[in-house]
Amino acid sequence: MKRTVPFLMVVGVSQGLLLEVNGKIFPKDSFPEECKNLLQGVKCNANSYGKYHLESKKDGELTYNKATFGGPEGDQVLEQSWEKDGKVTKAIIENRALKKLSTLEVKDGKTFYSVLDLTDQSKKNSEENWEDNLVVPSTVLTYIKPFAEKITKGEKVKLKIAVLDRRESFSFYIKKVRDEKSLDGESIQVLEMAPSSLIVSLAVKPMYFYVKEKSGELFAFEGESALRRKVGDSFEKMTVRTAYEYKNYAAPASTKTMKTAASKQDCDPASFLNSKMPMKCEVKQ
């Protein structure tokens, strides 16, 4: 099946950023001893198994997020999303491990999914009724910000997480399970996100977000990662601990975004799958 290549652009990486996050990903079953205090807010300097990078910038009335997960074999997952207050309107996920290019678009009260198998070029579509608490992984914390007081009181917040490669969304609850103190005395909230369905909970374990109460910044995560570990010729799911560092920008550096046409060979999914170089493309449809 012949596929139309999306419109692709190279955008200045530092141009107009609102937020930049870098993360170190450590498999939980081989967590370095020197990082035992990571969940208490201590910076981990050990070499990590994988890396996470997120950039956020304004795109008209929406916020555009680009998140990259990389492992020993190079970049593995590129997640792009367009959202307002954490509520996703459009998303594209390019996944090397799954060999899939998945998209989501909200339109006319519906959520439309499309998944392209990059191995045989087959394509599957589906749709479901849209709900205004629909998020993707990179927008979860943005979505729950207005509910900070509610969460601090121990109340649950419900959200729908879109799983693009499965072409459907699942209901989760996020709540504070305990308060902690960092080793330097800073207040920490530990948030648990778990499926609302008993059946789904048999397959999906709770995930934990470690958040600085004063700033609201996520500094650590524990749970299943989008990054998979390569074992032989396959990629297996992996439970991890991730340490994050934030760079907040008070305002975009410029209201203008530099856009330069990129060649197909630089940016299309096939090149993404075969390349070990850092990804440099944004995919727009």
N, C-alpha and C positions, 0 to 999 in steps of 0.2 A: 504494500500500500504506500503510495507516495504521500509524503507529508509536507505541508507548507511550513517553512521555517519561520518562527516568530520574529518580529522586529526586534533587533538587538542593538544595544548601545553600550559604549564605555563611558562611565561617568567619573569625574574627578572624585577620588575617594574621600578627601578631607573637605570637600565643598559643601557648605551648608549643613553640617552635621548637628543634630540635637543631642545625640547620645551615642557613645561608643562603649562596648563591653567586650572584654577579653576574658576567656576562661581556660583553665587547665583541667583536663578530664583524666581521672584516675579510675581504673577498674577496681571495684570494691574488693574483689578477691585477691588483689595483689597491691593493696594500698600501701604506700611507703610509710615506714615506721616514723621517719622524721616529720611526717605531716599529720601525726596523730591528733594534733590540736586544731586542725583545719576547721572543724565545725564549731570551735570556740572563738573563731575570728582571727586566728593566727595565719599569717601569709605562708603559703607553701612554696618553697623554692626548688623542690625536687623536679627533675625532668618528668613531664607528663606523657601518658600514652597518646592522648589526643588533645586537640585545641578547639575552642569555640570562639567565634567572633561575630558580634552583632553591631550593625550600624543603623541608626534611625535618622530620618530627615523629613522635612515637610514636602508634600506633593499636593499643592493646592490646599483643599480643606482636609485632606487626609494625611496620615503619617505613613511613610514608606519604611519598612524594615527589611533588612537583608541579614540573615543569619547563616553562618557557615560552620559545619562540623567537619573536622579533619582528623585523620589518623595516620599511622605509619606509612600507609600506601598513598597518602595525599588527601586532597579534599574529597569528601564522601557525600555530603548532603548540603544542598543549597536551598534554603527556605526564604521565599520572598512573600511579603504580605503588605496589603494596603488596608489601613484600619482607621477608625475614629473612636477615641476613648477605649481602645482595646477591642472594639467590635469589628470583626473582620468583614471586608466587602469583597476582597479578591486575594487569592494566594496562588503561588506556583512553587512546587517542590520538585527539585531534580535530585534523584537518589541513585547513586552509583551502586550501592549494595543491593538494592531491589531492582535496579535497571528499569526504573520507571520515571516518567515525567507526568506529574499529577497537577491538576488545576482545580480551583474553586472560584465560583463567581456568584455573588448574591444579586438577584434581579427579580423584580415583580413579586416579592414575597416568597421566593423560592431560592434554594441553594443548589447550584448546578455543579456537578463533579464530572471530571473527565480524566482518565488515566491512559497514557500511552505506554505500551510495553516497548522499550527500546531494543529488545532482542529481536522481535518479529514484526514490530510496527503495528501490532493490533491495538485497537482502541476500545475502551468501554466507557459508557456514560451513565449517569444516574442523577436523580434529583430528590430533594426532600423539602418539606416546609421549613422556611427560615424562622429562627428564633433570635431575638435581639441580644441574647447572651452568647452568641456564637463567637468562638475564638480559635486561634491556632496557637501552638506552644509558645511562640515568641511574643504573643500579646497577652498572655495570662495575667502577668503582674500589672500591666497597664490597665486591664479591665477591672481588677479588684481594688485599685487605688481609691475610688469613691466610697468603698465599703470598709475602709480602714478602721473606723470607729466600731462598726458592727463586728468585725473580725476580732478586734482587741477585746471585746466583751465576750468572746467565745462563741458567737453565732456563726452559722454556716452561710456560705455564699454558693449559689448554684450556677454552673456554667456548662455550656455545650462545647466540647472540644472536637473540632473537625479533624478526622483522620483521612487525609486526602487519598492515600493509596487504597484504602478500603471503601472509599466513596460514600461515607456516612459520618455522622457525628454521634458522640456518646456523652451522656450526662455525668458530671463530676460534682462533688462538693469540695470546697476548700474551707478549712477552719484552722484556728490556732489550737494546737494541742498542748503547748506549754510555753512558759517564759524561761529564758536562761540569761546568764551573764557571760560576756566574753571574758577572757583572761585579764583584760585591762579594765573590767568593770562596766562595759557598755551593755545596755539592755538589748536582748535578742528575742525575737518571736520565731517560734518554730511552727510553720504552717504545713498542714497535711492536705494533700489533694488525693482523693480516692473516688472510685466509681460509685455512682448512686445505685447501680444495679447489682444485686447479689451475684447474678450469673456472670457479668463482666468482671466483677471483683475476683472471681476464681482464676481469671487469666491475667488480670492487670493488678499489680501490687501498688499500694499507696506510694506516693512520691512526697518528698519533704523539702521545703524551701526555708532556708535560714536567712532571716531578714533583720537588718539593723532597725530597731524601733524608731530612733530619732530621725534618720535620713530616709527610711523606707527602702534602702538598697538591699538587693539580694547579694549575699556574699558567698553562699554555698548552696549546693543542691545534692540530694541523695535520692537515687531511684534509677529507673530504666532510662537509658539514653537513646537519642536518635542515632548516635554513632554506634555502629556495630563492629564487633571484633572479627577479623578474618581468621578462619580456621580451615586450613586446606584450601579448597576452592569455593568455600561458602562463607557467608557472613552471619554470625550468630548474635542474638540480642545480648545486651550487656548491662549489668547494674553498676552504677558508677557513683563516685563523689566528685563534684566539680567545684572548683574555687574560682570566683569572679572578681574582676577589678573594673571599676566604672570610670568613665570620663564624661562628665556632664558639660554641655555647652550652653551658656546663658541665652544665646540667640544664634541663628544661622550666620555663618561667616559672610554669606552673600545671598541675595534673593534670586540670583541667577544660577542656573545649573548648566555646567559645561557638558555638552553632548557631542560625541564624535562617532560617526558611523563605524561599526566594527565588522570585520569580515566574517563570513559564515564559518570558516575553518577555525577561527578563534573562539567562537561562542556557541556553536550548536551542541545539542546534547551528546552526539557521538564523540565530539572532541572533548567534551567535559568528562566523559567516561574514560577516555584514553589518556588524558593529560595528567601529569603529576605536578604541573605548575599551579600556583595560586590562581583561583578564579578571579576574573576581572570584568565579568559581564553582568548586566542586569537584563532580565528577560521581560519584555513588554509584548502584549498581544493586542 
